[in-house]
Amino acid sequence: MTDTRLPLTRLRLDLPKWATRWLLLGMWWLVVGMAASPVGDKVWNPGKPYHMSLLLLFALPAVWWMAKHVRDFMRQAVVASEGPLLLVLLAWIMVSSLWANYGHVGDATFVVAYIALFVFSWAAVARNYPLLLSRLLYWGGIGLACAALVAMAMFPWRHLNTLDWRDQGRVVAFGLLNNPNIAAYAFGAAIVWMMQVPVLRRWQQVLRWLALAILATFVLSTDSRASWLAILAAVAATLLTARGNKARLSVLAILAAAAVAVALGGWRYLVERGLSYRPEIFSKAWRLIEQHPWRGLGMGSEYTIQAGGQVLPHSHNVLTHMAIMSGIPGLLLALALWLLTGWRAWCHRNSTIGGCLLALWVYTSVALQFDTPDIMLKPDVNWLLFWLPLALGMGLAWRRHDREMAVAMRPRVSLIVLTYNWPAALARVLQSVAAQTRLPDEVIVADDGSGAETRELIARIARDFPVPLRHAWQEDLGFRAASCRNLGIAMAKGDYVILIDGDMILHRDFVADHLLLASPGCFLQGGRFKSTAQETAGLLAGRRPVFAPWAKADFHVFDGIRRLYAFHALPLARWKARRRNGGRVMSCNMSFWRDDLLRVNGFDERMEGYGAEDRELAARLGNAGVRRKQLKWAALAAHLEHDSRAQPDVNDMSLPNNRLFHATVAERITRCELGVDRHVAELSSGA
């Protein structure tokens, strides 16, 4: 039998609890630390404390996590187009370091590995833990807002080792963000994602708006026109994802306020500062590209551009800088990655992470045209602008692949309902089927000879039923449940078959429970509540069944479930199913892989009259190596009380069905002679 239920790889954070918290702290610090890491006169590089702390807080637990799931990460790396493109880009960048005029291959290898570690670990979190990712971004934004507040408070008294930005009235932050443009880009990114991530509690909403006010004040104080433009573009993009009129009005209000500010004189300020020599810079960058169009200068190379009397260490544009450093191949690969990320954002714009990604992608697409161009560095602001959106997009691609695989791999379920001349009960049963959290893919009513009223009921319900509802009828020649169920099995198109009786009102998770607990080489045996006569009358009148120990049911009869099991608890159900083989065999609540049923030829149709046909089938399946698993605390159903056709002693050996059953056990028979194959042959021949 083909296993159509192979579990999807989930890349669980199955590290010890302390190690999980360690990794999450590192991911948070990667966002916040670039603005809050300590600096001092003895540290010539303001990013050194930050980078050293990240090796301990982020890189070490992330490597541990990826090492535990190395095969899963390798498999995921190729399920979406971003993975192979990223690996090719990083490989090309590393190769280009061989001819670089500065640095060496060791440095390039470290940076490339660091970037891959970041992208794949954040993508795995985005794929499996979107709520956790939202919390990381939220608290990352809060941390950056705190850093911005402290930076603004201390700015007038700080001694700056680089340019004295106070002369220009442009505020800067700490650590790696000791430049107004770079700081504005980092805090602007935080503004963008903080506007998107959901928060439920009132105090968190208040804290978010306070953080947004602080971040916006800081970005305005940097006089970074590119970040202003990028934020407005991102805010405009949120109109595509805003849910509800209130959200759209908020976005329109922000854009209107910006338009008023420009109209009232802001345009003069923007014009007075001019284009900051950008056309001249672009022209000279293009000349450098023409000198080394295919190989580039190599990763880690140094070059300068003279413009406006200044000597600039880069081209102030991510596209031209990539072309200068890694040639046209590197440029095309990076551009393809970025466009693919934008496409992912657009496709998932209605999800929380997708809406956040779309706004962040628009923001970055604008921001990186003006400054902070080098994305091939150790963690800095460019990771928030380029690699973080790429990781989010990759995570969304992995999630979509999971859903597609789940649809492709999940078994089609055929639910077969046995009935005989009780349309009122059948109507309630089908009503409970239509309310399932996981609908079967088809429902087949196996009818052992009911009259016209049942046929008309099925035809009427089928018109509005959520899945195909078919009627398998056989002539009324007495109690022939074995033959009737075989007819339903032969008509079934599903991979998995669930059998119930037409007097069972199902718990809303009945079908889902059978699927969750199904496994190859096994069939499932469930039970039922034996409702009292008074409760049955209420259920037939439309009352909802109660699935709890206090339900109005007889918990003492031999063929009903005990009070102990009379509630829904999947963890207990999983534990019980692993540790118990069997339970009383009752075809009113059983499920099988259809291939297993066909292998043993279904029910033995020699068994007519009440009883033993289900036990005999279970015996043959057991002889064929198919294990019976017991369902408790799951797949619950309320049985409607009615007169029974059971014999006084179901184990009476003089009964023909019992003799056939014991022969199957004694002779270890696996296949009956008169079974489902004859119905399959009749249906295939069109008879």
Secondary structure as the mmCIF struct_conf table of DSSP 4:
data_model
#
loop_
_struct_conf.conf_type_id
_struct_conf.id
_struct_conf.beg_label_comp_id
_struct_conf.beg_label_asym_id
_struct_conf.beg_label_seq_id
_struct_conf.end_label_comp_id
_struct_conf.end_label_asym_id
_struct_conf.end_label_seq_id
TURN_TY1_P TURN_TY1_P1 THR A 4 ARG A 5
HELX_LH_PP_P HELX_LH_PP_P1 LEU A 6 THR A 9
BEND BEND1 LEU A 15 LEU A 15
HELX_RH_AL_P HELX_RH_AL_P1 LYS A 17 ALA A 36
BEND BEND2 SER A 37 SER A 37
TURN_TY1_P TURN_TY1_P2 ASP A 41 LYS A 42
BEND BEND3 TRP A 44 ASN A 45
TURN_TY1_P TURN_TY1_P3 PRO A 46 GLY A 47
HELX_RH_AL_P HELX_RH_AL_P2 LYS A 48 LEU A 54
HELX_RH_PI_P HELX_RH_PI_P1 LEU A 55 ALA A 59
HELX_RH_AL_P HELX_RH_AL_P3 LEU A 60 LYS A 68
TURN_TY1_P TURN_TY1_P4 HIS A 69 HIS A 69
HELX_RH_AL_P HELX_RH_AL_P4 VAL A 70 GLN A 76
TURN_TY1_P TURN_TY1_P5 ALA A 77 VAL A 79
BEND BEND4 ALA A 80 ALA A 80
TURN_TY1_P TURN_TY1_P6 SER A 81 SER A 81
HELX_RH_AL_P HELX_RH_AL_P5 GLU A 82 SER A 96
HELX_RH_3T_P HELX_RH_3T_P1 SER A 97 TRP A 99
BEND BEND5 ASN A 101 GLY A 103
HELX_RH_AL_P HELX_RH_AL_P6 VAL A 105 ASN A 128
HELX_RH_AL_P HELX_RH_AL_P7 PRO A 130 MET A 154
HELX_RH_3T_P HELX_RH_3T_P2 PHE A 155 TRP A 157
HELX_LH_PP_P HELX_LH_PP_P2 ARG A 158 LEU A 160
BEND BEND6 ASN A 161 THR A 162
HELX_RH_3T_P HELX_RH_3T_P3 TRP A 165 GLN A 168
TURN_TY1_P TURN_TY1_P7 GLY A 169 GLY A 169
BEND BEND7 PHE A 174 PHE A 174
HELX_RH_3T_P HELX_RH_3T_P4 GLY A 175 LEU A 177
BEND BEND8 ASN A 179 ASN A 179
HELX_RH_AL_P HELX_RH_AL_P8 PRO A 180 MET A 194
TURN_TY1_P TURN_TY1_P8 MET A 195 GLN A 196
BEND BEND9 VAL A 197 VAL A 197
BEND BEND10 ARG A 201 ARG A 201
HELX_RH_AL_P HELX_RH_AL_P9 ARG A 202 SER A 221
TURN_TY1_P TURN_TY1_P9 THR A 222 ASP A 223
HELX_RH_AL_P HELX_RH_AL_P10 ARG A 225 ALA A 237
HELX_RH_3T_P HELX_RH_3T_P5 THR A 238 LEU A 240
TURN_TY1_P TURN_TY1_P10 THR A 241 THR A 241
BEND BEND11 GLY A 244 GLY A 244
HELX_RH_AL_P HELX_RH_AL_P11 ASN A 245 ALA A 261
HELX_RH_PI_P HELX_RH_PI_P2 VAL A 262 GLY A 266
HELX_RH_AL_P HELX_RH_AL_P12 TRP A 267 GLU A 272
TURN_TY1_P TURN_TY1_P11 ARG A 273 TYR A 277
HELX_RH_AL_P HELX_RH_AL_P13 ARG A 278 GLN A 291
BEND BEND12 HIS A 292 HIS A 292
TURN_TY1_P TURN_TY1_P12 PRO A 293 ARG A 295
BEND BEND13 LEU A 297 LEU A 297
TURN_TY1_P TURN_TY1_P13 MET A 299 GLY A 300
STRN STRN1 ILE A 305 ALA A 307
TURN_TY1_P TURN_TY1_P14 GLY A 308 GLY A 309
STRN STRN2 GLN A 310 LEU A 312
BEND BEND14 PRO A 313 HIS A 314
BEND BEND15 HIS A 316 ASN A 317
HELX_RH_AL_P HELX_RH_AL_P14 VAL A 318 CYS A 347
TURN_TY1_P TURN_TY1_P15 HIS A 348 ASN A 350
BEND BEND16 SER A 351 SER A 351
HELX_RH_AL_P HELX_RH_AL_P15 THR A 352 ALA A 367
TURN_TY1_P TURN_TY1_P16 LEU A 368 PHE A 370
BEND BEND17 ASP A 371 ASP A 371
BEND BEND18 MET A 376 ASP A 380
HELX_RH_AL_P HELX_RH_AL_P16 VAL A 381 ASN A 382
HELX_RH_PI_P HELX_RH_PI_P3 TRP A 383 TRP A 387
HELX_RH_AL_P HELX_RH_AL_P17 LEU A 388 MET A 409
BEND BEND19 ARG A 410 ARG A 410
HELX_LH_PP_P HELX_LH_PP_P3 PRO A 411 ARG A 412
STRN STRN3 VAL A 413 THR A 419
BEND BEND20 ASN A 421 ASN A 421
HELX_RH_AL_P HELX_RH_AL_P18 PRO A 423 ALA A 434
TURN_TY1_P TURN_TY1_P17 ALA A 435 ALA A 435
BEND BEND21 THR A 437 ARG A 438
BEND BEND22 ASP A 441 ASP A 441
STRN STRN4 GLU A 442 ASP A 447
BEND BEND23 ASP A 448 GLY A 449
HELX_RH_AL_P HELX_RH_AL_P19 ALA A 452 ALA A 462
TURN_TY1_P TURN_TY1_P18 ARG A 463 ASP A 464
BEND BEND24 PRO A 466 VAL A 467
STRN STRN5 LEU A 469 TRP A 473
BEND BEND25 LEU A 477 GLY A 478
HELX_RH_AL_P HELX_RH_AL_P20 ALA A 481 MET A 491
BEND BEND26 GLY A 494 ASP A 495
STRN STRN6 TYR A 496 ASP A 501
TURN_TY1_P TURN_TY1_P19 GLY A 502 ASP A 503
STRN STRN7 MET A 504 LEU A 506
HELX_LH_PP_P HELX_LH_PP_P4 HIS A 507 HIS A 507
TURN_TY1_P TURN_TY1_P20 ARG A 508 ASP A 509
HELX_RH_AL_P HELX_RH_AL_P21 PHE A 510 LEU A 517
TURN_TY1_P TURN_TY1_P21 PRO A 520 GLY A 521
STRN STRN8 CYS A 522 GLN A 525
STRN STRN9 PHE A 529 LYS A 530
STRN STRN10 SER A 531 SER A 531
HELX_RH_AL_P HELX_RH_AL_P22 ALA A 533 LEU A 540
TURN_TY1_P TURN_TY1_P22 ALA A 541 GLY A 542
HELX_LH_PP_P HELX_LH_PP_P5 ARG A 543 PRO A 545
BEND BEND27 ALA A 548 ALA A 548
TURN_TY1_P TURN_TY1_P23 PRO A 549 TRP A 550
BEND BEND28 ALA A 551 LYS A 552
STRN STRN11 ALA A 553 ALA A 553
BEND BEND29 HIS A 556 VAL A 557
TURN_TY1_P TURN_TY1_P24 PHE A 558 ASP A 559
BEND BEND30 GLY A 560 GLY A 560
HELX_RH_3T_P HELX_RH_3T_P6 ARG A 563 TYR A 565
BEND BEND31 PHE A 567 PHE A 567
HELX_RH_AL_P HELX_RH_AL_P23 LEU A 570 ARG A 579
STRN STRN12 ASN A 581 ASN A 581
TURN_TY1_P TURN_TY1_P25 SER A 587 CYS A 588
STRN STRN13 ASN A 589 TRP A 593
HELX_RH_AL_P HELX_RH_AL_P24 ARG A 594 VAL A 600
TURN_TY1_P TURN_TY1_P26 ASN A 601 ASN A 601
BEND BEND32 GLY A 602 PHE A 603
TURN_TY1_P TURN_TY1_P27 GLU A 605 ARG A 606
BEND BEND33 GLY A 609 ALA A 612
HELX_RH_AL_P HELX_RH_AL_P25 GLU A 613 ASN A 623
TURN_TY1_P TURN_TY1_P28 ALA A 624 GLY A 625
HELX_LH_PP_P HELX_LH_PP_P6 VAL A 626 VAL A 626
STRN STRN14 ARG A 627 GLN A 630
BEND BEND34 TRP A 633 ALA A 635
STRN STRN15 ALA A 637 HIS A 639
HELX_LH_PP_P HELX_LH_PP_P7 LEU A 640 GLU A 641
BEND BEND35 PRO A 648 PRO A 648
TURN_TY1_P TURN_TY1_P29 VAL A 650 ASN A 651
TURN_TY1_P TURN_TY1_P30 MET A 653 SER A 654
BEND BEND36 LEU A 655 LEU A 655
HELX_RH_AL_P HELX_RH_AL_P26 PRO A 656 GLU A 667
TURN_TY1_P TURN_TY1_P31 ARG A 668 ARG A 668
BEND BEND37 GLU A 673 GLY A 675
TURN_TY1_P TURN_TY1_P32 VAL A 676 VAL A 676
HELX_RH_AL_P HELX_RH_AL_P27 ASP A 677 SER A 685
TURN_TY1_P TURN_TY1_P33 GLY A 686 GLY A 686
#
